[in-house]
Amino acid sequence: MNREIPSNAFDSLLVDSVVSDPTPKMCYHRRRSVLFSLLAIAAAALPVVAVASQDARAGRGAQVGAAAGPLKVFVLAGQSNMQGHADVRTLEVLAMDPRTAPLWEELVDADGAPRVCDDVWISSIGSAEEEQTGRLTAGFGAQGGGPKIGPELAFGVTMRRLLGEPILIVKTAWGGKSLHTDFRPPSAGPYEFNESQLQAFAKQGKDVDSIRAEKAEATGRYYRLMIEHVKAVLDDVERVYPQYDPVRGYELAGFVWFQGWNDMVDRGTYPQRAEPGGYDAYSEVLACFIRDVRKDLAAPDLPFVIGVMGVGGPVEHYGPDQQRYKGIHQNFRDAMAAPASLPELEGVTAVRTEEFWDMEVTALRRRERELAPDLKRIDDQRQAGELTSEEAESAREELRAKTFNERERTLLEKGVSNAEYHYLGSAKILTQVGEAFAEALILAERAR
């Protein structure tokens, strides 16, 4: 069974087909032309219905009608893109696109400042030196360089809207961490160096025993920190969520995994990564990760979303300078999504985040790079004394004004705040990703 949700906005729930086994199951197939959303499902099929059309979604008013029950807790885990490197200033770009303008209105107040969610609380570790707790707003992304956001902001706002009740988010994310080592789950066993790695160590005259000892010490460290923190929050919910009612209790309601970069670029661990099946080991360890998380958190049916790495957008749209790693990127994405197709792992959904990549900004950045020779000529003239600094700056400004219109310049200046591997530090990308994660969990819950 393929449980992938195309990571466009959720405008219509597409049921493409039913698997041909004795127990029909719902299949979500990747189809870029179709956007997903929660819509009313026949009462006979599901007891609770959710959101309907694009018009309803634009109003951001649809909710799942839920009676007061346990506080729903959601875990967001991963590496730097789960931390989030989108500077708050990039939120403004959402208002420039009719598709994301409704989300912009939901995330900011009348003055354009990020909203503070009164009844969405968060505990976050890994994004700052100390644990961050409080009501959800901007600033729970990676620290340094001003307040930033990750998927958590739109995830929390969307989940609150869809459930119609308060929620708690537990976020555990550390930059530069792998699944093969740092988040390696217990059931995956120890990390085993492959033959090519061992040969390289020998050629370099390295102490293999020492390397193995260091690897053993590092293996699973961040998996354990993640589990320990989630348990610590659940053991004392009121510390993070002051209005918590212990009589109602809590329900661990969903887990989102958004990671991948450090594994994708590791040619040592995945020496055949350019070949079909070159990342099979990642799929296997991720399946172990899902099983172990459910076991260690005593939540055997915990709905699980895999945020499939999508840096660069759909590979069929890659430019000439990206073709050399097009196959590697696609192989890794397919390996990340693979556990969602395992029949023994029910309740696992893959969301292809490539669909939220800002292709307009990408095209503008390509055009901007084409200005490099002219900009270098201007700089050479300045250094040669042919232009003053003021004249050089005026020439650069004139060149940009001839190349880009006002809207395009705004997108370039305010739509990007970080590198491509950090999803351009784009709030437009990461808020849509967070929204899709929330909607995918709701779909998975209602399909159970």
GIJO-V430372 format. One record per residue. RES is the residue in one small letter. PSI is psi in whole degrees, 0 to 359 (none if undefined). NEAR is the number of other ideal C-beta (glycine too) atoms within 10 Angstrom. Layout:
# GIJO-V430372
[[RES/PSI/NEAR] [RES/PSI/NEAR]]
This chain:
# GIJO-V430372
[[m/134/16] [n/114/16] [r/64/25] [e/136/21] [i/120/25] [p/136/22] [s/33/28] [n/176/21] [a/154/20] [f/88/27] [d/334/17] [s/133/13] [l/117/23] [l/120/18] [v/99/11] [d/314/12] [s/173/10] [v/135/12] [v/152/13] [s/58/6] [d/172/9] [p/338/5] [t/98/7] [p/140/10] [k/157/13] [m/135/18] [c/135/16] [y/109/24] [h/147/14] [r/121/17] [r/104/13] [r/333/13] [s/350/7] [v/126/15] [l/141/19] [f/152/22] [s/169/21] [l/128/21] [l/169/17] [a/129/14] [i/144/18] [a/136/7] [a/331/9] [a/334/6] [a/317/10] [l/141/14] [p/336/8] [v/135/12] [v/162/17] [a/225/24] [v/163/23] [a/252/16] [s/176/14] [q/320/15] [d/317/7] [a/321/16] [r/324/22] [a/330/14] [g/349/11] [r/31/15] [g/356/9] [a/140/20] [q/155/14] [v/123/18] [g/94/10] [a/135/12] [a/159/6] [a/127/9] [g/204/11] [p/150/14] [l/126/21] [k/130/21] [v/134/25] [f/137/25] [v/129/26] [l/123/29] [a/154/25] [g/206/27] [q/219/23] [s/328/25] [n/340/28] [m/326/31] [q/306/28] [g/121/32] [h/29/26] [a/114/31] [d/143/21] [v/329/20] [r/337/16] [t/352/25] [l/328/26] [e/329/16] [v/334/23] [l/326/24] [a/345/16] [m/354/16] [d/122/15] [p/333/8] [r/330/15] [t/355/24] [a/319/13] [p/324/17] [l/321/26] [w/314/19] [e/331/15] [e/334/17] [l/343/25] [v/163/18] [d/189/10] [a/337/7] [d/2/5] [g/5/11] [a/147/12] [p/134/18] [r/155/17] [v/123/13] [c/116/20] [d/326/11] [d/31/14] [v/117/22] [w/156/24] [i/144/26] [s/126/23] [s/132/28] [i/153/22] [g/334/24] [s/344/26] [a/171/15] [e/327/8] [e/163/8] [e/138/14] [q/133/16] [t/159/15] [g/188/14] [r/143/15] [l/131/26] [t/188/20] [a/152/23] [g/358/19] [f/14/28] [g/194/30] [a/140/24] [q/158/15] [g/131/9] [g/24/11] [g/165/12] [p/136/15] [k/164/28] [i/158/28] [g/202/31] [p/342/32] [e/326/29] [l/304/32] [a/330/25] [f/310/31] [g/317/27] [v/317/23] [t/316/24] [m/320/25] [r/318/21] [r/316/18] [l/323/22] [l/331/20] [g/31/12] [e/161/17] [p/153/18] [i/165/24] [l/133/25] [i/133/27] [v/114/25] [k/127/31] [t/106/25] [a/134/28] [w/136/22] [g/149/17] [g/34/9] [k/142/22] [s/160/23] [l/325/26] [h/334/18] [t/296/21] [d/315/21] [f/15/29] [r/124/25] [p/157/24] [p/316/16] [s/350/12] [a/349/22] [g/181/11] [p/156/10] [y/131/17] [e/122/11] [f/138/16] [n/172/14] [e/320/8] [s/325/12] [q/316/15] [l/321/15] [q/320/11] [a/319/13] [f/316/16] [a/318/10] [k/326/8] [q/358/7] [g/29/6] [k/154/12] [d/102/10] [v/321/12] [d/320/8] [s/320/10] [i/319/14] [r/321/16] [a/318/11] [e/319/11] [k/319/15] [a/322/12] [e/324/9] [a/336/15] [t/124/21] [g/4/21] [r/316/15] [y/337/22] [y/314/24] [r/318/15] [l/320/16] [m/308/27] [i/318/20] [e/319/13] [h/318/20] [v/315/23] [k/320/13] [a/319/15] [v/316/24] [l/334/17] [d/339/8] [d/66/10] [v/323/20] [e/335/10] [r/324/12] [v/323/21] [y/90/24] [p/332/9] [q/12/10] [y/135/18] [d/105/14] [p/339/9] [v/318/6] [r/325/11] [g/196/11] [y/162/18] [e/123/12] [l/107/21] [a/352/21] [g/154/28] [f/132/26] [v/128/28] [w/120/26] [f/99/27] [q/189/26] [g/329/27] [w/311/20] [n/332/19] [d/318/27] [m/323/24] [v/3/15] [d/92/16] [r/345/13] [g/310/11] [t/328/21] [y/72/23] [p/339/14] [q/29/15] [r/336/23] [a/351/13] [e/154/12] [p/133/10] [g/4/12] [g/342/18] [y/22/26] [d/325/14] [a/326/20] [y/315/25] [s/317/19] [e/316/14] [v/324/22] [l/322/29] [a/319/20] [c/320/18] [f/313/25] [i/314/21] [r/316/19] [d/321/18] [v/313/21] [r/320/18] [k/311/14] [d/336/17] [l/9/18] [a/44/10] [a/75/18] [p/337/10] [d/20/10] [l/118/18] [p/137/23] [f/129/28] [v/131/28] [i/115/29] [g/101/26] [v/129/24] [m/129/25] [g/22/24] [v/129/20] [g/346/20] [g/187/20] [p/134/16] [v/335/18] [e/347/8] [h/8/13] [y/144/17] [g/178/12] [p/323/7] [d/354/9] [q/353/15] [q/329/10] [r/336/10] [y/17/18] [k/312/13] [g/321/15] [i/314/19] [h/316/21] [q/320/15] [n/317/24] [f/318/24] [r/317/23] [d/322/16] [a/323/25] [m/320/27] [a/342/23] [a/319/21] [p/337/25] [a/346/25] [s/357/16] [l/122/14] [p/333/9] [e/350/8] [l/76/17] [e/153/16] [g/22/21] [v/128/23] [t/137/22] [a/129/28] [v/120/29] [r/99/23] [t/349/28] [e/332/21] [e/342/21] [f/1/25] [w/141/24] [d/93/22] [m/330/11] [e/313/16] [v/322/20] [t/316/18] [a/321/13] [l/323/20] [r/326/18] [r/316/12] [r/324/12] [e/321/17] [r/331/10] [e/345/10] [l/352/16] [a/315/9] [p/319/8] [d/321/13] [l/324/15] [k/321/10] [r/316/12] [i/318/21] [d/322/14] [d/320/12] [q/323/15] [r/315/18] [q/330/10] [a/356/8] [g/7/7] [e/336/11] [l/142/17] [t/169/11] [s/321/8] [e/320/9] [e/322/13] [a/317/18] [e/321/13] [s/322/13] [a/320/18] [r/318/16] [e/319/10] [e/320/11] [l/315/15] [r/320/15] [a/327/11] [k/333/8] [t/323/15] [f/143/18] [n/178/9] [e/318/8] [r/317/11] [e/321/18] [r/322/15] [t/317/14] [l/318/21] [l/322/16] [e/325/12] [k/351/18] [g/352/27] [v/135/24] [s/6/19] [n/186/19] [a/166/11] [e/321/16] [y/348/15] [h/34/23] [y/39/29] [l/8/25] [g/40/24] [s/119/28] [a/328/35] [k/320/31] [i/307/28] [l/331/32] [t/323/30] [q/324/25] [v/312/28] [g/319/31] [e/316/27] [a/322/28] [f/315/31] [a/315/26] [e/326/27] [a/321/27] [l/320/27] [i/316/23] [l/316/23] [a/319/21] [e/316/19] [r/342/18] [a/351/19] [r/none/9]]
